[in-house]
């Protein structure tokens, strides 16, 4: 009779063969976002400055901030950060005659849908969660699902940004052109008609962009648990993510 040891090099043998034969993967704790396939990009616009594809249409309506992240990650997509969303708007504004992936009519329609003051209400979630550490305010962003938990890959101190509300407002052109590295308006920004609500130090504020018949604004004080039929987002795909497929 052949004697089969219970351990090899200090590790149990039992179950090892079954794992190999079944090819059952073990959780690595890495961010869980599957790369999107190339054929999915027909509904996206490539933004060169950030190397990201952004959807042409607002989707995932009626979900709160956390639910939106979960739905996106299940589809191999993600929520754009404030910086990425601002770069997307700037790219559309600078290229009214069309861009890679969209005609001039589509570009004009998307930009109008996002920034024009009119009914109905339109709004999109942005990937920014504001947290206090000590007495300093940090921005958490680039969220991924890690071992079933929504986890920011970046936690950075907020600096050089406008700390007070402007209702109205700030000059949209200046915001698009001169925002800080996180996409927030700087304290020196000119006055204008774009409403702005500064990040709050309540540890439960996230960002979104809204437009309706009253005005257009960047909100950094929104409740992540809120949901509404007009609220969705322009989903994004990192170009590097897609290339890894």
C-alpha positions in Angstrom: 0.0 0.0 0.0 1.3 3.4 -1.0 1.6 5.9 2.0 0.4 9.4 1.1 1.7 12.0 3.5 -0.8 14.5 5.0 1.6 17.5 4.7 4.3 18.5 2.2 6.9 21.3 3.1 4.6 22.3 6.0 1.5 22.7 3.9 -1.6 20.4 4.0 -2.0 18.2 0.9 -5.7 17.5 1.4 -7.9 19.3 -1.2 -4.9 20.5 -3.2 -5.4 18.0 -6.1 -9.1 18.8 -6.2 -8.4 22.5 -6.5 -6.0 21.9 -9.4 -8.4 19.7 -11.3 -11.3 21.9 -10.8 -9.3 25.1 -11.6 -11.1 26.9 -8.8 -9.6 30.4 -8.5 -9.0 31.8 -5.1 -9.8 35.4 -4.2 -6.8 37.7 -4.5 -8.4 40.7 -2.9 -7.6 42.7 -6.1 -10.1 45.3 -7.5 -12.9 43.5 -9.3 -13.5 45.2 -12.6 -13.4 43.1 -15.7 -12.1 44.9 -18.8 -14.7 45.9 -21.3 -14.5 44.4 -24.8 -13.5 46.6 -27.7 -16.9 46.2 -29.4 -18.5 48.0 -26.5 -16.8 51.3 -27.4 -19.2 52.3 -30.2 -21.3 54.1 -27.7 -18.3 56.0 -26.2 -16.1 59.0 -26.9 -12.4 58.8 -26.4 -10.9 61.7 -24.4 -7.2 61.9 -25.1 -6.1 64.1 -22.1 -7.2 61.4 -19.6 -6.9 58.3 -21.8 -10.5 57.4 -21.0 -13.6 56.5 -23.0 -16.8 58.2 -21.7 -20.3 57.2 -22.7 -22.4 59.3 -25.1 -25.5 58.7 -23.1 -26.5 59.0 -19.4 -27.4 55.6 -18.0 -28.0 53.7 -14.8 -30.9 55.9 -13.7 -32.6 55.6 -10.3 -29.7 54.3 -8.3 -27.9 55.8 -5.4 -24.2 56.4 -5.4 -23.2 53.1 -3.9 -25.6 51.1 -6.1 -24.3 52.9 -9.2 -20.8 51.8 -8.4 -21.9 48.2 -7.9 -23.9 48.1 -11.2 -21.0 49.6 -13.1 -18.4 47.2 -11.7 -20.6 44.3 -12.6 -20.5 45.5 -16.2 -16.8 46.2 -16.4 -17.4 50.0 -16.2 -16.7 52.7 -13.7 -17.8 56.1 -12.5 -15.9 59.1 -13.8 -14.1 61.3 -11.3 -14.7 65.1 -11.1 -11.5 65.7 -13.0 -12.4 63.2 -15.8 -15.9 64.6 -16.1 -14.5 68.1 -16.4 -12.0 67.0 -19.0 -14.9 65.3 -20.9 -16.9 68.6 -21.0 -13.8 70.6 -22.0 -13.1 68.2 -24.8 -16.6 68.5 -26.1 -16.5 72.3 -25.9 -13.2 72.5 -27.7 -14.3 70.2 -30.6 -17.7 71.3 -31.8 -17.1 69.9 -35.2 -16.9 66.3 -33.9 -14.5 64.1 -32.1 -13.3 60.5 -32.3 -16.5 58.4 -31.8 -19.0 61.2 -32.3 -20.3 63.6 -35.0 -20.7 67.3 -34.5 -24.4 66.9 -33.9 -23.8 64.3 -31.2 -21.1 66.5 -29.5 -23.5 69.5 -29.5 -26.3 67.4 -28.2 -24.3 65.8 -25.3 -22.8 69.1 -24.2 -26.3 70.8 -24.4 -27.8 68.0 -22.4 -25.3 68.4 -19.6 -24.9 72.2 -19.2 -28.0 73.9 -20.5 -30.4 75.5 -18.1 -33.8 74.0 -18.9 -36.2 71.3 -18.0 -36.2 68.4 -17.4 -33.8 67.9 -14.5 -30.6 66.0 -15.6 -27.9 64.8 -13.2 -25.0 62.5 -13.0 -23.0 60.9 -10.1 -19.2 61.6 -9.9 -16.6 59.4 -8.2 -15.6 61.7 -5.3 -16.2 60.9 -1.6 -15.1 63.5 0.9 -13.6 62.4 4.3 -12.1 64.1 7.2 -8.8 62.9 8.7 -7.6 64.8 11.7 -8.7 68.4 10.8 -7.9 68.0 7.1 -10.4 67.2 4.3 -9.5 64.4 1.9 -11.0 63.3 -1.4 -11.5 59.5 -2.0 -11.8 58.5 -5.6 -11.1 55.8 -8.2 -13.4 53.3 -6.4 -13.2 49.6 -7.1 -15.0 46.6 -5.7 -12.4 44.7 -3.6 -13.4 41.5 -2.0 -17.0 42.6 -2.2 -16.4 46.1 -0.6 -16.4 49.4 -2.4 -12.9 50.7 -1.9 -11.2 53.9 -3.0 -7.8 53.4 -4.7 -6.9 57.0 -4.1 -7.1 59.0 -0.8 -5.6 62.5 -1.2 -5.5 65.7 0.7 -7.6 68.5 -0.9 -5.6 71.6 -1.6 -6.0 74.8 -3.6 -9.7 74.7 -4.0 -12.7 76.9 -3.4 -14.0 76.2 0.2 -17.1 78.3 0.1 -20.4 77.8 -1.7 -21.2 80.1 -4.7 -24.9 80.1 -5.5 -24.4 81.6 -8.0 -21.8 81.2 -9.0 -18.5 80.5 -10.7 -17.5 81.0 -14.3 -17.8 77.7 -16.1 -15.1 78.6 -18.6 -12.6 79.1 -15.8 -13.6 75.9 -14.1 -13.1 73.9 -17.3 -9.8 75.6 -18.0 -8.2 76.2 -14.6 -9.5 73.6 -12.1 -7.1 72.0 -9.6 -5.8 68.5 -10.0 -8.9 66.9 -8.6 -11.2 68.9 -10.9 -12.4 71.4 -8.3 -12.5 75.2 -8.8 -9.6 77.1 -7.4 -10.2 79.9 -4.8 -9.2 82.5 -7.4 -11.9 81.5 -9.9 -14.0 84.3 -11.5 -17.7 84.7 -10.7 -20.3 83.4 -13.0 -23.5 81.4 -13.3 -22.3 77.9 -12.5 -23.6 77.0 -9.1 -21.0 75.4 -6.8 -21.5 73.7 -3.4 -18.1 73.0 -1.7 -17.2 69.7 -0.2 -18.5 69.2 3.3 -16.7 67.9 6.4 -19.5 65.6 7.4 -17.9 62.3 6.2 -21.0 61.5 4.1 -20.8 63.8 1.1 -20.2 62.8 -2.5 -20.2 64.7 -5.8 -22.6 65.1 -8.7 -23.4 67.5 -11.5 -26.9 68.8 -12.0 -28.9 70.9 -14.5 -32.5 72.0 -14.6 -34.6 75.1 -15.3 -33.2 77.0 -12.4 -29.5 76.5 -13.1 -26.5 74.2 -13.5 -24.1 73.2 -10.8 -21.3 71.2 -9.4 -22.5 69.7 -6.1 -19.9 68.3 -3.7 -22.2 68.0 -0.7 -24.7 65.4 -1.9 -26.1 62.4 0.0 -24.8 59.1 -1.4 -28.0 57.4 -0.4 -30.2 59.6 -2.6 -31.7 58.2 -5.8 -34.0 59.6 -8.5 -35.2 58.9 -12.0 -33.3 61.8 -13.5 -30.1 60.9 -11.8 -27.6 58.6 -13.6 -24.1 59.0 -15.0 -21.9 59.0 -18.1 -20.1 55.6 -17.6 -16.4 55.4 -18.3 -13.8 52.9 -19.4 -10.1 53.4 -19.0 -8.3 52.9 -22.3 -5.6 50.8 -20.6 -8.4 48.7 -19.0 -9.8 48.0 -22.4 -6.5 47.2 -23.9 -5.8 44.6 -21.3 -8.7 42.5 -22.5 
